[in-house]
Amino acid sequence: MRVNSKQLQRASPVLQAARRGRRTTESQPLLPPLHLYRRILREHKNLPVLQRELGDNYVKNEFKLHKNTDNPLHIVGFLASWQDYLHLISKGEWLEGTLTSEVLEKLSPEQVVQLYELMKETQQVRDGKTNDREDH
């Protein structure tokens, strides 16, 4: 993710408009990507071992996949979502976290598939089952 301060300044009006529709009442500025990434991984240390492993792998993969994103709208949305996640886990509210119907309706078909696969993986981890083979 190639983000500099000028891009974040240009995206600021977009961020403000996007945040108006979000549940978060806190209006905190976005953290830089690397700082946000490190804070999330640090906060994962407070999670149970299985959730930490799953969370760490997921965060690392998502940040790697979005590393070369240049679109300011995508960058702002990505960082805002992960910052919301950071606030959720840092307050210990991660167990009660749910997706609203508005969020689900906005997901692309690929995101729905990814969410479903994540749900299946977390259920397997919860049930103590592991799936060592890849069926793709």
Backbone torsions as a table, in degrees:
resi	resn	phi	psi	omega
1	MET	NA	111.8	-178.9
2	ARG	-92.6	98.2	-177.0
3	VAL	-125.3	130.3	172.2
4	ASN	-123.3	174.0	-174.8
5	SER	-64.7	-31.6	178.9
6	LYS	-65.9	-39.7	178.4
7	GLN	-64.5	-41.2	179.2
8	LEU	-66.6	-35.4	177.2
9	GLN	-66.8	-41.8	178.7
10	ARG	-65.7	-33.7	-177.6
11	ALA	-83.7	-6.4	-176.3
12	SER	-55.0	-47.0	177.5
13	PRO	-61.9	-36.1	177.8
14	VAL	-64.6	-44.1	179.4
15	LEU	-60.8	-45.0	-179.3
16	GLN	-62.4	-42.0	178.4
17	ALA	-65.1	-40.8	-179.8
18	ALA	-66.8	-37.8	-177.5
19	ARG	-73.0	-22.5	177.9
20	ARG	-60.4	-33.8	-178.2
21	GLY	-88.7	-1.1	-177.1
22	ARG	-94.4	157.8	-178.1
23	ARG	-72.7	-23.7	-174.9
24	THR	-64.0	125.5	179.3
25	THR	-88.9	-18.7	179.6
26	GLU	-75.2	133.7	177.8
27	SER	-111.4	72.8	-179.4
28	GLN	-94.8	145.7	176.9
29	PRO	-66.5	155.4	179.1
30	LEU	-68.7	140.6	174.6
31	LEU	-79.7	148.6	173.5
32	PRO	-61.0	149.7	-174.1
33	PRO	-52.8	-48.0	-177.1
34	LEU	-66.5	-39.7	178.4
35	HIS	-63.8	-44.4	178.8
36	LEU	-62.0	-46.2	179.4
37	TYR	-56.3	-48.3	-179.0
38	ARG	-66.4	-39.4	179.5
39	ARG	-65.7	-38.5	178.3
40	ILE	-63.5	-47.5	-179.7
41	LEU	-62.9	-37.0	177.0
42	ARG	-65.4	-40.8	-179.8
43	GLU	-68.7	-29.5	177.5
44	HIS	-63.1	-20.8	179.4
45	LYS	-63.9	-18.6	178.9
46	ASN	-88.7	-3.7	-179.9
47	LEU	-87.2	159.6	172.2
48	PRO	-60.0	155.6	-171.5
49	VAL	-53.8	-48.6	-177.6
50	LEU	-64.6	-42.3	178.2
51	GLN	-66.6	-35.9	179.6
52	ARG	-64.7	-46.3	179.8
53	GLU	-60.6	-48.4	-179.8
54	LEU	-62.4	-46.5	-179.9
55	GLY	-62.9	-45.1	179.4
56	ASP	-60.3	-46.1	-180.0
57	ASN	-63.1	-41.9	-178.6
58	TYR	-65.6	-46.5	-179.6
59	VAL	-61.8	-46.1	-179.6
60	LYS	-60.6	-43.2	-179.6
61	ASN	-65.4	-45.3	-178.3
62	GLU	-64.4	-43.5	179.7
63	PHE	-67.0	-35.6	177.3
64	LYS	-65.9	-42.7	-179.4
65	LEU	-64.7	-31.7	-177.5
66	HIS	-100.0	10.5	-175.6
67	LYS	-58.1	-39.6	-175.1
68	ASN	-101.3	17.8	178.9
69	THR	-69.1	132.0	179.8
70	ASP	-112.0	-15.6	-177.2
71	ASN	-71.3	118.3	-178.1
72	PRO	-58.8	-34.8	178.6
73	LEU	-64.6	-42.6	178.8
74	HIS	-67.3	-40.5	-179.8
75	ILE	-62.1	-47.5	-178.6
76	VAL	-63.6	-45.2	179.3
77	GLY	-62.3	-43.3	179.7
78	PHE	-61.9	-51.5	-177.8
79	LEU	-65.6	-39.7	-179.8
80	ALA	-64.4	-42.0	179.8
81	SER	-64.4	-44.2	-180.0
82	TRP	-70.0	-30.9	176.8
83	GLN	-70.0	-37.1	174.3
84	ASP	-61.3	-42.1	177.9
85	TYR	-60.6	-43.7	178.9
86	LEU	-58.9	-44.5	178.9
87	HIS	-64.2	-38.3	-179.8
88	LEU	-62.4	-48.7	-177.6
89	ILE	-76.1	-29.8	-179.2
90	SER	-71.9	-24.7	177.0
91	LYS	-89.9	-1.4	179.7
92	GLY	76.5	18.1	-177.5
93	GLU	-94.8	11.7	-173.8
94	TRP	-68.8	-25.2	179.3
95	LEU	-71.2	-30.6	-178.1
96	GLU	-94.1	0.9	-175.9
97	GLY	-64.3	132.6	176.6
98	THR	-136.4	161.5	175.4
99	LEU	-97.4	134.6	177.5
100	THR	-77.9	162.2	178.7
101	SER	-64.4	-31.6	177.6
102	GLU	-63.1	-42.5	179.5
103	VAL	-65.5	-44.8	-179.9
104	LEU	-61.4	-38.7	179.7
105	GLU	-67.0	-27.0	-178.6
106	LYS	-83.6	-11.2	-178.5
107	LEU	-70.8	142.1	174.6
108	SER	-76.2	163.0	177.3
109	PRO	-56.4	-37.2	178.7
110	GLU	-65.3	-39.1	179.3
111	GLN	-67.9	-35.8	177.7
112	VAL	-63.6	-43.9	178.2
113	VAL	-62.1	-43.9	179.9
114	GLN	-63.3	-41.5	178.6
115	LEU	-64.3	-40.9	178.7
116	TYR	-63.7	-44.1	178.9
117	GLU	-63.8	-38.5	177.1
118	LEU	-64.4	-40.9	178.2
119	MET	-61.6	-44.7	179.3
120	LYS	-62.7	-41.9	-179.6
121	GLU	-63.8	-43.9	-179.8
122	THR	-66.6	-35.1	177.0
123	GLN	-65.5	-39.2	178.4
124	GLN	-65.7	-42.1	178.8
125	VAL	-63.6	-43.6	179.7
126	ARG	-61.4	-40.0	-178.0
127	ASP	-83.8	-0.6	178.2
128	GLY	80.1	13.7	179.3
129	LYS	-99.7	146.3	174.4
130	THR	-125.6	143.8	179.6
131	ASN	-114.5	98.3	-175.5
132	ASP	-80.2	-14.7	-178.8
133	ARG	-102.0	151.3	-179.7
134	GLU	-101.6	121.6	177.2
135	ASP	-109.8	83.7	-179.9
136	HIS	-125.6	NA	NA
